[in-house]
Structures are given as C-alpha cells and as structure tokens.
Amino acid sequence: MKNNNLKICVMGLGYIGLPISSLLATKGFKVHGVDITKKTVDTINSGKVHIVEPDLDILVKSAVNSGNLKASQKPIESDVFILAVPTPFNEKNNVKTPDISYVMKATEAITPFIRENNLIILESTSPTFTTEKIAEQIFKSRPELQNKIYIAHCPERVLPGNIIRELVDNDRIIGGINDESSKKAGEFYEKICSGNIYLTDSRTAELTKLVENSYRDVNIAFANELSIICDKLDINVWEVIEMASKHPRVNILSPGPGVGGHCIAVDPWFIVSSCPEESKLIRTAREVNLSKTQWVLNKIKDKSKKIINPVIGCLGLSFKADIDDLRESPAMEIATTLIKEKYNVIANEPNIEDKEVENIPLFDVKEVIEKSDILCLLVNHKEYKHIHRNSFDEKIIIDTIGLQQNLKD
C-alpha cells in the first residue's frame, strides 16, 4: 500500500507523538493525531507547536499545510494505530510502580475503530507484558479480531533536542505478540527509518528499552556519587573525571543535580517493580540519583544561613540542556522545594517564554545573575556558555554541571 493511501492514527501528541505524526505526514501518510487537550489540538491544527524541539515547528507547519496532518480529540478508523501516551509511575510507601492507565485508556478509545488487518503499535515506554495486555483488552472487547490484526511494541529511542533526526536514523527494536505482528510492524518502520530494524518478541522489546535507560542511570549515579565524594575531599570532580577518562577503557559521564526526564528517571523503576529482589544495583542507582538532588538542596540551604533573606537564582529548570521539558526535572524540584520552604527564588529558563512557571518567577539571564546572592547552575543550556566569568564575582556559586570550567574570562 502506498504511503498516500495509508491512514495513521496517533494517540498522544506530546514529545514523541507530535514528532512521529508530523514526520509521517511529511512522508505522505494521512495522519490523524489525537490528544485529549483541546488547546493542544487547536495549536497543532493552526500549524504551530506547544513544545520546544529543534525544527519541529517547521515540520509541523509543513505537515499541516500539506493537508496530511489533522489533530482531533477522538480517534477514527485507520490502517495503523500508534500509541504514544505517557507511562508515569505511582508512588506509595517509597515503592514506585508503573502506571499504564493512559495506555489502556488509549487502547479502549481505539478499539471500536479497529478493523481486520490493522496494525497497532505501542511506542510508549512500558513495563514488560504491557503489549500483551493491550492485545488481551482488544480481544476481550472484539473477540472477532483474534488472529486478524497485528500488535507490536516499538519503543522510542530518541534524545530530546535531536528527536527529528533520531526518529529516522536510529536503529529500531520491534517486538510483536507473534512473529506475524513483528514482521508487519517491521515493514511499516522500514518506510520511515533509515536505521536497522531488529525483530524480536514484545517482552524482549519492552525490557530492552528499560535496560537501555537503566544502564545510563547506573552510570550517571556513579558520576553523581563521585561528585559528592570529591566535594567532601575538596577535589575538583571535573578534573578527576577528565583525568580518569584518559584511560582507554574509562569514560565517566558528567554529574548533575540529579536525573530527570520521562525515561532515565522513570524506566528503572519499571524493572525494580517487576523484580524487586533481583534489581538491587538498579534500585541503588536510582536512590543515589534521587539523593543527589536533596544533597544540592542541602548545600543551598547551608549557604543561605550566612545571608539574611538571600535571593537564590537558578539557571535552568528543564531536565536537560536546550529543551523545555520539565518532566521529572531535578532543577525544577530544587526550585519548587525552595519556593515551598519560603526561600526567595528567581530563575531563568531560556526555552520557556512565560514569566512564571509553577510559582517560580522567570527573568533573563543577566537579571538573575545580578539579583542573586546565591547562584545555582543547574542546566547546561547553550545560552549560559557565553556568560563571562567575572559576572559571578561576589556571588556564592553552586555549580552542579561544571559550567564554570568553560566560562569566558
């Protein structure tokens, strides 16, 4: 079937769903994007975006203007259904468990519109067995579709800030509920991806994505723990990392104020919740990265004791550099915690145009630096690399990202 005859319904128009939808539309597919938020739907239908991602605004405008991308709050009959909705976690008594309710609600919404030979793809990062649960729910409501549709998991593997390119170039892992589903989904992704396509079963695909992010979380935890050790020993952690990484088999990641984002900060808990006794290292890494955020907070509070009603400035609020995504952001947790505890906090987040976010007043970089007594360097945005070192004179600096190492004199 030619691209211009293939109808795609994408459930969820966020950081993954919108790039996928616009990419498919510019490649000739007829795409019906679904989001529960009317404002998001209206924004996209006007050819604009509600999230910050390089080149996404151009891609969405092109997709909408071509007539191939339309947004709605409800699904329609399609040939391919892609689920790209959130998969957060619930927390109770320090135990974090995955919440797949959005996935199951999206499945419920598309079930009346599914027809024979349709392909249903779960892109959302999910705990093991989720794809099979989708199949069970569909077949419970529509038993006549048993063995007549294809269901697979193809986890997104993109880096925020580089999503558009990586959607096309990255290798993809695809796991179906059976071999036929894996093959069918593989044929679909071959139409849009230049990277290699690897077929497996749905459980393996689900766990593979979780392992990828858990691997990074463990390695970041090492760097974060090392930064705390170096602080106690009064040693420059950035120099230690640089020197140690000159070993041909050592490549230490950069520490920070914690770990954020929907993937690395969340996915390891999916493994821990499924095998709590067998995932001791993965859980410990998560706890180290969570504790680093509290360590930074304690450091700020300790410095604050030396000043009467200090102004605490935060440079960066997103979970990583050069994006506007605040999900699970340790910088946001630091700022909002200080606000709740009645500290005087101001911030700069160059990727957010609002004057305030979650009760945190936003100013330009220069104003935050000038007004602050204590300056917290939390996110390594490109805008901060042009700051002159002497701008920090007479300020108490808490540098969690090594920004000072490369500032101009």
HELIX and SHEET records of a PDB file:
HELIX    1   1 ASN A    3  ASN A    5  5                                   3    
HELIX    2   2 GLY A   17  THR A   26  1                                  10    
HELIX    3   3 LYS A   38  ASN A   45  1                                   8    
HELIX    4   4 LEU A   56  ASN A   65  1                                  10    
HELIX    5   5 SER A  101  ILE A  110  1                                  10    
HELIX    6   6 THR A  111  PHE A  113  5                                   3    
HELIX    7   7 THR A  130  SER A  141  1                                  12    
HELIX    8   8 PRO A  143  LEU A  145  5                                   3    
HELIX    9   9 ILE A  163  ASP A  169  1                                   7    
HELIX   10  10 ASP A  179  TYR A  189  1                                  11    
HELIX   11  11 SER A  202  LEU A  233  1                                  32    
HELIX   12  12 VAL A  237  ALA A  244  1                                   8    
HELIX   13  13 ASP A  267  SER A  274  1                                   8    
HELIX   14  14 LYS A  280  SER A  304  1                                  25    
HELIX   15  15 PRO A  330  LYS A  340  1                                  11    
HELIX   16  16 VAL A  365  LYS A  371  1                                   7    
HELIX   17  17 LYS A  382  HIS A  386  5                                   5    
HELIX   18  18 ARG A  389  PHE A  392  5                                   4    
HELIX   19  19 LEU A  403  ASN A  406  5                                   4    
SHEET    1   A 8 LEU A  69  SER A  72  0                                        
SHEET    2   A 8 LYS A  30  VAL A  34  1                                        
SHEET    3   A 8 LYS A   7  MET A  11  1                                        
SHEET    4   A 8 VAL A  80  LEU A  83  1                                        
SHEET    5   A 8 LEU A 119  LEU A 122  1                                        
SHEET    6   A 8 TYR A 150  HIS A 153  1                                        
SHEET    7   A 8 ARG A 172  GLY A 176 -1                                        
SHEET    8   A 8 ILE A 197  ASP A 201  1                                        
SHEET    1   B 2 PHE A  89  LYS A  92  0                                        
SHEET    2   B 2 VAL A  95  PRO A  98 -1                                        
SHEET    1   C 4 ASN A 344  ASN A 348  0                                        
SHEET    2   C 4 VAL A 311  LEU A 315  1                                        
SHEET    3   C 4 ILE A 374  LEU A 377  1                                        
SHEET    4   C 4 ILE A 396  ASP A 399  1                                        
SHEET    1   D 2 GLU A 356  VAL A 357  0                                        
SHEET    2   D 2 ILE A 360  PRO A 361 -1                                        
END                                                                             
